[in-house]
Amino acid sequence: MKDKSQAFGNLVTSKHREYSKRTKTYVEHYINNILFDADLGQFDYEPSFASTPMSSYSDSSCVSYSADQSLPPKQMDNSSENIQLHIPDDTATEETRETLLQYIASFK
């Protein structure tokens, strides 16, 4: 299995190829801003992830995670965030879908 960085890079590459020139410009801008914030240490905190089953939806392409996040001091709100990800069969290529599922599985 590939490492997390390579799997995520492959996902970004695959998705990036599907976008229009204008959308690519926005995506690149936002990714660069996120990397800049990370370089400044803005995300240096330890979230704890716990996988939770989904009771109302059983499609195998849907994954649910609950994240209890200790946010950086300027964003502290002591909240928990529930993230649900659905990858519709008709909008994702099999390669994109597999790459994303591998990336998510690397956090378990």
N, C-alpha and C positions, 0 to 999 in steps of 0.2 A: 504494500500500500504506500502511496505517496505521502510525503509529509504534509502537514496542514497548510503551510505557506504555498507549496506547489499546487495543491488541490484548489486552494482559493484563487491563486493566480490563473489557473486554467479556467475556473468558473468566470472570472472577470473577463478574461480574453474571449471566451465563447460568447458571453452576453454582449460585450463591446462590439463584436463583429456584426451583430444583428441590428444595431442602431443606425439611425440616419446621421449625417454629418453634424447637424445641429445638436442632436441628442448626445452624440459622442463628446462634443465640446463641453456640454454641461456636466456629463458624467466625469470626465477627466478633471474638470474644475473642482467638483465636490470631493472626489477621491484625493486630489492633491491637498485640499484644505484639511481633510481628515488626517492625512499623513503628517501634515505640518503640526496639527494639534497633538498628535501622538509623539512627535519628536520633542515637543515642549513638555511632555509628561502629563498631559491633561487626563489621560485615561489610566493612570497608574493606581489602580485599585483592584481588589480581588473579589469578583462576583462569584457566588456559589450557584451552580446549576444543578437542578434536579429534574429529571425527566418525569413527566406526568402523563398518564393516559388521557385520551380524549373520549368523553362519554357520548357526545352528540354527533360525532363524525368518525366513520371508520375507514375511510379511504386510505389505502397504504401510502399515498403520496402526500399525506398530511402529517406533520410532525409537530408535537407540542412540547415546549420547554417553559419552565417557570424559573425566573432569575431573581434571586434576592440580591439586590445590588447595593453596595455601599458606595455611593457616588462621591466624586471629589468634593472637597469642602464647599466650593462656590455653588454646587448643584445639589447639595444634600437635601433629600426629602424623605428618606427612610421608606421608600415605597418598594413594593414588589411589582415585577412586570411579568405578564404572561404573554409569551410570544407564540403565535401559531403560524406555520408556514404551509401553504398549499401550492403545489406545483401542478397546474392543470396539464393533463396529457396532451392536449391539442396546442399548447403554446410553448412547450419546452422540447428541445431536441433530446434524444436519449442520452447523448454525451453530456449535455448541460445538466440534465436531471441526475445522472449518475454522479457527476462531479460534485454537485450540491449535496446530495445525500451522503457521499463520502466525507465531505467537509463537516457536515452536521454530526455524523457518527464519530468523528475524531474528538468531540467534546464529551462523549459519554464515558 
